């Protein structure tokens, strides 16, 4: 026995309508049908009792998108199936995005019966879901008594329920909110909502702090708890969201943290000022001596002093930025035992002979993925702390081991469970008193004399290790020394091979024209001198506009552009984008003293091959130029 089916056919060709009817009958349906081909007749035939609407994409003065819109405006729950032979699948999919239940190409008409069956089943399930939602809304009247803003959303983010506290908090009345997209009403960042929703669909619950906004544009911080509601078959059907306004609480927290930060600035200023003054003093004194007649040996000694002092200043700036902003560099696969061996060598050459150093790293250590410079800084900071804890001498033990971190430990440290490499720095020094052991990782906290430390060493360690998805454990007893254990996630990749140092003779150019762009006149002067003395022909530009003009005059002759990133008006990113339009093959090195990763990622996406981090010396400049010009290997950002 055939199933009765009320069907409205939107088709201007009777023969094509007959093909549709034939396919329906072949699928076991008994269609009670009507064919229309104009918008007026279509509107007159729309009826809630229809089972399905089957329509062609184009009719004279009318199309499927218009038909869908009219159907949705009348809020009729009737599936619309597109049947066409004149449009591609891409347009057909677009019609589905506008609300069509399915599409069937006319050369595959045998599929129509299956498509109708699926559309009818989907409508039945939707009707059951709507009934369940109605029951939820009936029971939800009790939620109006709650102090939290409570709402129910469908999986598309449309509001199904909105309690009285939600009206008060967000300013939207129940009638204004129902049926609206939640992202249109109270979210300033729709992607953040979508990210949370994906977590909810995967885990069944989600909670977190999320920024929202009220009807009168007042910014809110909401502590939200979401629960995924399911139907009788276990399928997700809606979202229950309970929201607590913590805006004022967060303001008080921010004020407290600001007060703490201001209190810490005095400590920071003391340590940094002392260190920088010590750095600047030899530079100023040495610069004055260079005006005198000096022997070659003394001249070389003074120049080395200036370079070393400037490098120390650069390292202080880097450490402050690493702590304050979490500066990140390029992550490579590393073998920790090489890092320990390097630290052993540095300590052996620079630490007092009264301190003995033991390397107990085994050979079979897993690799880790990280920024070599930052992990070197972690170990160096810990070793310097160990040295300072042993003013009369002692012992430092460097070791490494492979461990598996279980779920309970991982949860405590807010990291993922799994395999970790543990780098250990143990000393036999004075140890840490129990009353301050909880403070030593705080920024600017130091037990050293005033002016002998900024208090950034251990807080920098924590910042770097966290940026590598690791954690730090500390064991210490007064008079018995301290043991710092750095846990870093193990990598399944082999260690990156060490870079072969470039030969000195390869650093000179062969008359290549280099366009050097920087808004600092002193930097331009030094770039011109270094490049000229090493076989290049520099052209100088003071800003992005000047650079574009000079590049246009030298199109094809300029082999490389060296540009500052932070410049007024036309910065390095905009300049690079414009140069790439003029010449897609232009080679660019970007120079920056800023740590913002977003700008570096933009440059990398534009095809920039080299990044020079300020301050740099002539050797780093020439090596980078050679690397980008000739594709040689170089330690640093983006190259090779």
C-alpha positions as CSV (number, residue, x, y, z in Angstrom):
1,X,0.0,0.0,0.0
2,X,1.4,3.4,-1.0
3,X,1.9,6.1,1.5
4,X,-0.1,9.3,1.0
5,X,2.0,12.4,0.4
6,X,0.7,16.0,0.0
7,X,3.3,17.6,-2.3
8,X,3.5,21.1,-3.8
9,X,5.6,21.1,-7.0
10,X,7.2,24.3,-8.0
11,X,8.0,23.7,-11.7
12,X,7.2,25.5,-15.0
13,X,7.7,22.4,-17.2
14,X,4.9,19.8,-17.0
15,X,7.2,17.1,-18.3
16,X,9.7,17.7,-15.5
17,X,6.8,17.7,-12.9
18,X,5.7,14.3,-14.3
19,X,9.3,13.0,-13.8
20,X,9.1,14.1,-10.1
21,X,5.7,12.3,-9.7
22,X,7.1,9.1,-11.4
23,X,10.1,9.1,-8.9
24,X,7.8,9.5,-5.9
25,X,5.5,6.7,-7.0
26,X,8.5,4.4,-7.7
27,X,9.5,5.1,-4.1
28,X,6.2,3.9,-2.8
29,X,4.4,7.2,-2.3
30,X,0.8,8.1,-3.4
31,X,1.3,11.8,-4.2
32,X,-1.6,14.3,-3.8
33,X,0.0,17.1,-5.8
34,X,-0.4,20.5,-7.1
35,X,2.0,22.2,-9.6
36,X,2.6,26.0,-9.5
37,X,5.1,28.2,-11.4
38,X,4.5,31.7,-10.2
39,X,5.1,33.5,-6.9
40,X,1.4,34.4,-6.6
41,X,0.2,30.8,-7.1
42,X,3.0,29.5,-4.7
43,X,1.9,31.8,-1.9
44,X,-1.7,30.8,-2.4
45,X,-0.8,27.1,-2.2
46,X,1.4,27.3,1.0
47,X,-0.4,25.2,3.6
48,X,0.8,23.8,7.0
49,X,-0.8,20.5,5.9
50,X,1.8,20.0,3.1
51,X,4.2,17.2,3.6
52,X,6.9,18.4,1.2
53,X,7.6,21.1,-1.4
54,X,9.7,20.1,-4.4
55,X,11.0,22.9,-6.5
56,X,13.2,23.8,-9.5
57,X,15.9,26.5,-8.9
58,X,14.8,28.9,-11.6
59,X,11.3,29.8,-12.9
60,X,10.2,32.9,-14.9
61,X,10.6,35.8,-12.4
62,X,11.0,33.5,-9.5
63,X,13.6,31.1,-7.9
64,X,14.2,28.6,-5.1
65,X,15.9,31.1,-2.8
66,X,12.8,33.4,-3.0
67,X,10.5,30.4,-2.4
68,X,12.6,29.4,0.7
69,X,12.4,33.0,2.1
70,X,8.7,33.1,1.7
71,X,8.3,29.7,3.4
72,X,10.5,30.8,6.3
73,X,8.6,34.2,6.7
74,X,5.4,32.2,7.2
75,X,7.2,29.9,9.8
76,X,5.8,26.8,8.1
77,X,7.6,23.6,9.1
78,X,7.5,22.1,5.6
79,X,10.7,20.5,4.1
80,X,11.8,22.1,0.8
81,X,13.7,19.8,-1.7
82,X,15.5,21.3,-4.6
83,X,15.3,19.4,-7.9
84,X,17.3,20.9,-10.7
85,X,19.5,20.0,-13.7
86,X,20.8,23.5,-14.5
87,X,22.9,24.4,-11.5
88,X,26.1,22.9,-10.1
89,X,26.4,21.3,-6.8
90,X,28.1,24.4,-5.3
91,X,24.9,26.5,-5.9
92,X,22.8,23.6,-4.7
93,X,24.7,23.4,-1.4
94,X,24.2,27.2,-1.1
95,X,20.5,26.7,-1.3
96,X,20.7,24.1,1.5
97,X,22.5,26.7,3.6
98,X,19.5,28.9,3.1
99,X,17.2,26.2,4.6
100,X,16.5,23.6,1.9
101,X,16.2,20.0,3.3
102,X,18.1,18.5,0.4
103,X,18.8,18.7,-3.3
104,X,18.5,16.1,-6.1
105,X,19.9,16.5,-9.6
106,X,17.5,15.7,-12.4
107,X,19.8,13.1,-13.8
108,X,19.7,11.3,-10.5
109,X,15.9,11.3,-9.9
110,X,15.9,7.8,-8.4
111,X,17.3,9.4,-5.2
112,X,14.2,11.6,-4.7
113,X,12.2,9.0,-2.7
114,X,15.1,8.6,-0.3
115,X,15.5,12.3,0.1
116,X,11.8,12.8,0.8
117,X,11.8,10.0,3.4
118,X,14.8,11.6,5.2
119,X,13.2,15.1,5.2
120,X,9.9,13.7,6.6
121,X,11.8,11.8,9.4
122,X,13.8,14.9,10.2
123,X,10.6,16.9,10.5
124,X,9.1,14.3,12.8
125,X,12.1,14.4,15.1
126,X,12.1,18.2,15.1
127,X,8.4,18.1,16.2
128,X,9.3,15.8,19.1
129,X,12.2,18.0,20.0
130,X,9.9,21.1,20.0
131,X,7.5,19.3,22.3
132,X,10.3,18.5,24.7
133,X,11.4,22.1,24.6
134,X,7.9,23.2,25.4
135,X,7.9,21.0,28.5
136,X,11.3,22.4,29.6
137,X,9.9,25.9,29.2
138,X,6.8,25.1,31.2
139,X,8.9,23.8,34.0
140,X,11.4,26.6,33.8
141,X,9.1,29.2,35.4
142,X,10.6,28.2,38.7
143,X,14.0,29.4,37.4
144,X,12.7,33.0,37.5
145,X,13.2,32.8,41.3
146,X,17.0,32.2,40.9
147,X,19.7,34.8,41.5
148,X,21.6,33.6,38.4
149,X,20.7,34.5,34.8
150,X,19.5,31.2,33.3
151,X,18.8,30.5,29.7
152,X,18.2,27.6,27.3
153,X,19.6,27.7,23.8
154,X,19.1,25.4,20.8
155,X,22.2,24.0,19.2
156,X,22.2,26.8,16.7
157,X,22.5,29.4,19.5
158,X,18.9,30.7,19.4
159,X,17.4,31.6,22.8
160,X,14.6,29.3,23.8
161,X,14.3,30.4,27.5
162,X,15.3,33.5,29.3
163,X,14.6,33.9,33.0
164,X,13.8,37.1,34.9
165,X,17.3,37.5,36.3
166,X,18.6,37.4,32.7
167,X,16.2,40.2,31.8
168,X,17.6,42.3,34.7
169,X,21.3,41.5,34.0
170,X,21.3,41.8,30.2
171,X,18.5,44.4,29.8
172,X,16.6,42.4,27.2
173,X,13.0,41.5,27.9
174,X,11.8,37.9,27.5
175,X,9.9,38.7,24.4
176,X,12.9,40.5,22.9
177,X,15.3,37.7,23.5
178,X,13.3,34.6,22.6
179,X,14.3,33.3,19.1
180,X,17.2,35.6,18.8
181,X,20.8,34.5,18.3
182,X,22.7,34.7,21.5
183,X,25.7,36.0,19.7
184,X,23.7,38.9,18.4
185,X,22.5,39.9,21.9
186,X,25.2,39.6,24.5
187,X,28.4,38.4,22.9
188,X,31.0,40.8,21.5
189,X,33.2,37.8,20.3
190,X,31.1,35.2,18.5
191,X,34.1,32.9,17.8
192,X,34.7,32.7,21.6
193,X,31.1,31.4,21.9
194,X,31.6,28.9,19.1
195,X,34.8,27.6,20.7
196,X,33.1,27.1,24.1
197,X,30.2,25.4,22.3
198,X,32.5,22.9,20.5
199,X,34.0,22.0,23.9
200,X,30.5,21.5,25.3
201,X,29.5,19.2,22.5
202,X,32.6,17.2,23.0
203,X,32.6,17.0,26.8
204,X,29.0,17.5,27.8
205,X,29.8,20.5,30.1
206,X,31.7,23.7,29.9
207,X,32.4,26.4,32.4
208,X,34.5,29.5,32.3
209,X,34.7,33.3,32.5
210,X,33.5,35.0,29.4
211,X,33.0,38.7,28.4
212,X,29.5,39.7,27.5
213,X,27.6,43.0,27.0
214,X,24.2,44.3,28.1
215,X,21.6,46.0,26.0
216,X,22.9,49.4,27.1
217,X,26.4,48.3,26.0
218,X,27.7,47.8,29.6
219,X,30.6,45.4,29.6
220,X,30.1,42.4,31.8
221,X,32.3,39.5,33.0
222,X,30.2,36.4,33.4
223,X,31.0,33.1,35.1
224,X,29.1,30.7,32.9
225,X,28.3,27.0,33.5
226,X,26.8,25.2,30.5
227,X,25.2,21.7,30.4
228,X,24.3,19.8,27.2
229,X,20.7,18.6,27.3
230,X,19.9,15.4,25.3
231,X,16.8,13.8,24.0
232,X,15.6,10.3,24.8
233,X,17.9,8.7,22.3
234,X,20.9,10.5,23.7
235,X,21.3,13.0,20.9
236,X,22.2,16.6,21.8
237,X,19.2,18.9,21.7
238,X,19.8,22.1,23.7
239,X,22.1,24.0,26.0
240,X,21.3,25.0,29.6
241,X,23.4,28.0,30.6
242,X,23.6,29.4,34.1
243,X,25.4,32.7,34.3
244,X,26.7,34.7,37.4
245,X,27.7,38.3,37.1
246,X,31.3,38.7,38.4
247,X,32.0,42.1,36.9
248,X,32.4,43.9,40.2
249,X,34.4,41.1,41.7
250,X,36.8,41.2,38.8
251,X,37.2,44.9,39.1
252,X,38.2,44.5,42.8
253,X,40.6,41.8,41.8
254,X,42.1,44.1,39.1
255,X,42.4,46.9,41.5
256,X,44.2,44.7,44.0
257,X,46.6,43.3,41.4
258,X,47.2,46.9,40.1
259,X,48.1,47.9,43.7
260,X,50.5,45.0,44.0
261,X,52.0,45.8,40.6
262,X,52.6,49.4,41.6
263,X,54.2,48.3,44.8
264,X,56.5,46.0,42.8
265,X,57.6,48.7,40.4
266,X,59.8,50.2,43.1
267,X,61.6,47.0,43.6
268,X,61.9,46.4,39.9
269,X,63.2,50.0,39.3
270,X,65.9,49.6,41.9
271,X,67.3,46.4,40.5
272,X,67.0,47.4,36.8
273,X,68.4,50.9,37.4
274,X,71.4,49.5,39.2
275,X,72.1,46.9,36.5
276,X,71.6,49.4,33.6
277,X,73.8,52.0,35.3
278,X,76.5,49.5,35.7
279,X,76.2,48.6,32.0
280,X,76.0,52.2,30.8
281,X,79.0,53.4,32.9
282,X,81.7,51.4,31.0
283,X,80.1,52.3,27.6
284,X,80.3,56.0,28.4
285,X,83.8,55.7,29.8
286,X,85.0,53.6,26.9
287,X,83.5,55.9,24.3
288,X,85.3,58.8,25.8
289,X,88.6,56.9,25.7
290,X,88.2,56.1,22.0
291,X,88.8,59.8,21.2
292,X,92.3,59.5,22.6
293,X,95.4,58.0,20.9
294,X,95.4,54.4,22.0
295,X,97.5,51.3,21.3
296,X,95.8,48.7,19.0
297,X,95.6,46.3,21.9
298,X,93.9,48.8,24.2
299,X,91.6,50.0,21.4
300,X,90.5,46.4,20.8
301,X,90.0,45.9,24.6
302,X,87.8,49.0,24.9
303,X,85.7,48.0,21.9
304,X,85.1,44.5,23.4
305,X,84.0,46.2,26.7
306,X,81.4,48.3,24.8
307,X,80.1,45.2,23.0
308,X,79.9,43.1,26.1
309,X,78.1,45.9,28.1
310,X,75.6,46.5,25.3
311,X,74.9,42.7,25.1
312,X,74.3,42.7,28.9
313,X,71.8,45.5,28.5
314,X,70.1,43.6,25.7
315,X,69.8,40.5,27.9
316,X,68.2,42.5,30.7
317,X,65.6,43.9,28.3
318,X,65.0,40.4,26.9
319,X,64.5,39.0,30.4
320,X,62.1,41.8,31.4
321,X,60.1,41.2,28.2
322,X,60.1,37.5,28.6
323,X,58.7,37.8,32.1
324,X,56.2,40.6,31.3
325,X,54.9,39.4,27.9
326,X,55.9,35.8,27.5
327,X,58.1,36.4,24.5
328,X,58.3,33.3,22.4
329,X,60.7,32.3,19.7
330,X,61.0,29.4,17.2
331,X,60.5,26.0,18.8
332,X,62.9,23.2,17.7
333,X,63.3,19.6,18.7
334,X,66.1,19.5,21.3
335,X,68.3,17.0,23.1
336,X,68.4,18.2,26.8
337,X,71.7,16.5,27.5
338,X,73.4,18.9,25.1
339,X,71.8,21.8,27.0
340,X,73.2,20.4,30.3
341,X,76.6,19.9,28.8
342,X,76.7,23.5,27.6
343,X,75.6,24.7,31.1
344,X,78.4,22.6,32.6
345,X,80.9,24.2,30.4
346,X,79.7,27.8,31.1
347,X,79.7,27.2,34.8
348,X,83.1,25.6,34.7
349,X,84.6,28.7,33.0
350,X,82.8,31.4,35.0
351,X,81.8,30.1,38.4
352,X,84.2,30.3,41.4
353,X,86.6,27.3,41.6
354,X,85.1,26.6,45.1
355,X,82.0,25.3,43.4
356,X,82.2,21.8,42.0
357,X,79.9,20.9,39.1
358,X,78.6,17.4,38.4
359,X,76.8,16.3,35.2
360,X,74.6,13.2,35.9
361,X,72.5,13.3,32.7
362,X,72.2,9.8,31.2
363,X,72.5,9.1,27.5
364,X,68.9,7.8,26.8
365,X,67.1,11.1,27.5
366,X,64.0,11.9,25.4
367,X,64.0,15.0,23.2
368,X,61.8,18.1,24.0
369,X,60.4,20.8,21.8
370,X,61.2,24.3,22.7
371,X,63.0,27.6,22.1
372,X,66.7,26.9,22.6
373,X,67.5,30.4,23.8
374,X,64.7,30.4,26.4
375,X,65.5,27.0,27.8
376,X,69.1,28.0,28.0
377,X,67.9,31.0,30.0
378,X,65.9,28.8,32.3
379,X,68.9,26.6,33.1
380,X,71.2,29.6,33.4
381,X,68.9,31.4,35.9
382,X,68.6,28.3,38.0
383,X,72.4,27.8,38.0
384,X,73.1,31.4,38.9
385,X,70.6,31.1,41.8
386,X,72.4,28.0,43.0
387,X,75.8,29.8,42.8
388,X,74.5,32.7,44.8
389,X,73.2,30.3,47.4
390,X,76.8,29.0,48.0
391,X,78.9,32.1,48.8
392,X,81.5,29.9,50.5
393,X,81.5,27.2,47.8
394,X,79.6,23.9,47.4
395,X,78.3,21.5,44.8
396,X,75.9,21.9,41.8
397,X,74.4,18.8,40.3
398,X,72.9,18.9,36.8
399,X,70.8,15.9,35.8
400,X,67.9,14.8,33.6
401,X,65.5,11.9,33.6
402,X,62.5,10.5,31.7
403,X,59.3,10.4,33.7
404,X,55.6,9.7,33.1
405,X,53.3,12.3,34.7
406,X,50.0,10.7,35.9
407,X,46.7,12.4,35.6
408,X,46.4,13.5,39.3
409,X,49.8,15.3,39.1
410,X,49.0,16.8,35.7
411,X,45.7,18.2,36.9
412,X,47.3,19.8,39.9
413,X,49.8,21.6,37.6
414,X,47.2,22.3,34.9
415,X,49.2,20.4,32.3
416,X,48.5,17.3,30.1
417,X,49.4,13.9,31.5
418,X,52.1,12.0,29.6
419,X,55.8,11.6,29.1
420,X,58.1,14.4,30.4
421,X,61.8,15.1,30.6
422,X,62.8,16.5,34.0
423,X,65.8,18.8,34.1
424,X,67.2,19.1,37.6
425,X,69.5,21.7,39.2
426,X,70.4,20.8,42.7
427,X,72.8,22.7,45.1
428,X,74.3,22.2,48.5
429,X,73.7,25.9,49.5
430,X,71.9,27.7,52.2
431,X,68.4,26.5,51.2
432,X,65.2,28.5,51.3
433,X,63.4,29.4,54.6
434,X,59.9,27.9,54.8
435,X,58.3,31.3,55.4
436,X,59.4,32.6,51.9
437,X,59.4,29.4,49.8
438,X,55.9,30.2,48.5
439,X,57.1,33.7,47.4
440,X,60.3,33.0,45.5
441,X,58.5,32.7,42.1
442,X,56.7,35.9,42.6
443,X,57.8,38.7,40.2
444,X,60.3,41.1,41.7
445,X,60.7,39.1,44.9
446,X,64.4,38.7,45.8
447,X,66.4,37.7,48.9
448,X,69.5,39.4,47.5
449,X,70.8,42.8,48.7
450,X,69.2,45.9,47.2
451,X,70.6,46.6,43.8
452,X,72.0,43.1,43.3
453,X,69.0,41.5,41.6
454,X,65.7,42.4,39.9
455,X,63.7,39.5,41.3
456,X,62.9,38.4,37.7
457,X,65.0,35.3,37.5
458,X,62.7,32.7,38.9
459,X,59.5,34.4,37.7
460,X,61.1,34.4,34.2
461,X,61.8,30.6,34.6
462,X,58.1,30.0,35.5
463,X,56.9,32.1,32.5
464,X,59.1,30.3,30.0
465,X,58.4,26.8,31.4
466,X,54.6,27.4,31.3
467,X,54.9,28.7,27.7
468,X,56.4,25.3,26.9
469,X,53.5,23.5,28.6
470,X,55.6,22.4,31.5
471,X,55.9,23.0,35.2
472,X,58.5,23.4,38.0
473,X,58.8,21.6,41.3
474,X,61.0,22.8,44.2
475,X,62.4,21.0,47.2
476,X,64.4,22.9,49.8
477,X,65.5,22.8,53.4
478,X,67.4,25.5,55.2
479,X,71.1,24.6,55.4
480,X,70.7,21.5,53.1
481,X,70.3,23.2,49.7
482,X,67.6,23.3,47.0
483,X,66.5,21.1,44.2
484,X,64.7,22.7,41.2
485,X,63.0,20.2,38.8
486,X,61.8,21.5,35.4
487,X,59.2,19.3,33.7
488,X,59.0,19.6,29.9
489,X,56.8,17.6,27.7
490,X,58.8,14.9,25.8
491,X,58.8,15.1,22.0
492,X,58.6,12.1,19.6
493,X,60.7,14.0,17.1
494,X,64.5,13.5,16.8
495,X,66.7,16.5,17.9
496,X,67.3,19.1,15.2
497,X,70.8,18.9,13.9
498,X,73.1,21.7,15.0
499,X,73.6,24.6,12.5
500,X,77.0,24.6,10.8
501,X,78.6,28.0,11.4
502,X,79.1,30.1,8.4
503,X,82.7,30.8,7.3
504,X,83.9,34.3,7.8
505,X,84.8,34.8,4.2
506,X,81.2,34.1,3.1
507,X,79.9,37.1,5.0
508,X,81.1,39.6,2.3
509,X,79.0,40.7,-0.6
510,X,79.7,41.0,-4.3
511,X,78.2,44.4,-5.0
512,X,74.6,43.5,-4.3
513,X,72.2,46.4,-3.9
514,X,70.4,46.4,-0.5
515,X,67.6,48.8,0.4
516,X,67.9,49.5,4.1
517,X,64.8,51.1,5.7
518,X,64.7,52.5,9.3
519,X,63.2,55.6,10.8
520,X,66.2,56.0,13.2
521,X,69.0,58.0,11.5
522,X,71.8,56.5,13.7
523,X,70.8,53.0,12.7
524,X,70.7,53.9,9.0
525,X,74.2,55.4,9.2
526,X,75.6,52.2,10.9
527,X,73.8,50.0,8.3
528,X,75.4,52.0,5.5
529,X,78.8,51.7,7.0
530,X,78.6,48.0,7.8
531,X,77.1,47.0,4.4
532,X,79.5,49.2,2.4
533,X,82.6,47.9,4.2
534,X,81.5,44.3,3.5
535,X,81.0,44.5,-0.3
536,X,77.4,45.6,-0.6
537,X,75.8,48.8,-2.1
538,X,73.3,50.1,0.4
539,X,70.4,52.5,-0.5
540,X,68.9,54.2,2.5
541,X,65.2,55.0,3.2
542,X,63.9,56.8,6.2
543,X,60.3,55.3,6.1
544,X,58.0,53.1,4.2
545,X,56.9,55.7,1.7
546,X,60.5,56.7,0.9
547,X,61.4,53.0,0.5
548,X,58.6,52.4,-2.0
549,X,59.8,55.3,-4.1
550,X,63.4,54.2,-4.1
551,X,62.5,50.6,-4.8
552,X,60.4,51.6,-7.8
553,X,63.4,53.5,-9.2
554,X,65.6,50.4,-8.8
555,X,63.2,47.6,-9.7
556,X,65.1,44.5,-10.6
557,X,68.4,45.9,-9.2
558,X,67.6,45.7,-5.5
559,X,68.5,42.2,-4.3
560,X,67.3,42.5,-0.8
561,X,65.2,44.8,1.4
562,X,66.1,45.2,5.1
563,X,63.3,47.0,6.9
564,X,62.4,48.0,10.4
565,X,59.0,46.7,11.5
566,X,57.8,49.5,13.8
567,X,57.8,52.7,11.7
568,X,55.3,55.6,11.5
569,X,52.7,55.8,8.8
570,X,53.9,52.8,6.6
571,X,55.3,50.1,8.9
572,X,57.4,47.1,7.9
573,X,54.4,44.8,7.4
574,X,52.5,47.3,5.1
575,X,55.8,48.0,3.3
576,X,56.4,44.3,2.7
577,X,52.9,43.7,1.5
578,X,53.3,46.6,-1.0
579,X,56.7,45.3,-2.2
580,X,55.3,41.8,-2.7
581,X,52.7,43.3,-5.0
582,X,55.4,45.1,-7.0
583,X,57.7,42.0,-7.1
584,X,56.4,38.7,-5.6
585,X,60.0,37.4,-5.5
586,X,61.5,40.3,-3.5
587,X,63.6,39.1,-0.6
588,X,62.9,40.8,2.7
589,X,64.6,40.8,6.1
590,X,62.5,42.4,8.9
591,X,64.2,44.0,11.9
592,X,62.4,44.5,15.2
593,X,63.0,45.3,18.8
594,X,59.3,44.4,19.7
595,X,58.3,40.9,20.9
596,X,54.7,40.8,19.4
597,X,54.3,37.4,17.7
598,X,51.3,38.5,15.7
599,X,53.4,40.9,13.6
600,X,56.1,38.2,13.1
601,X,53.4,35.7,11.9
602,X,52.1,38.3,9.5
603,X,55.6,38.8,8.1
604,X,56.1,35.0,7.8
605,X,52.7,34.7,6.0
606,X,53.9,37.3,3.5
607,X,56.9,35.3,2.6
608,X,59.5,37.1,4.7
609,X,62.4,34.7,5.2
610,X,64.5,36.5,7.8
611,X,63.9,38.3,11.1
612,X,66.6,40.3,12.9
613,X,65.9,41.0,16.5
614,X,67.3,44.3,17.8
615,X,69.8,44.9,19.1
616,X,72.1,43.0,16.7
617,X,75.8,43.3,15.8
618,X,77.4,43.4,12.4
619,X,78.1,39.6,12.5
620,X,74.5,38.7,13.0
621,X,73.4,41.2,10.3
622,X,75.9,39.9,7.7
623,X,75.1,36.3,8.5
624,X,71.4,36.9,8.1
625,X,71.9,38.8,4.8
626,X,74.0,35.9,3.4
627,X,71.4,33.4,4.6
628,X,68.5,35.1,2.9
629,X,70.4,36.1,-0.3
630,X,71.9,32.7,-0.9
631,X,69.7,30.3,1.1
632,X,72.4,29.2,3.5
633,X,71.6,27.9,7.0
634,X,71.4,30.3,9.8
635,X,70.4,30.1,13.5
636,X,67.4,32.3,13.9
637,X,63.8,33.1,13.0
638,X,62.4,31.7,9.7
639,X,65.8,30.7,8.2
640,X,66.5,28.3,6.7
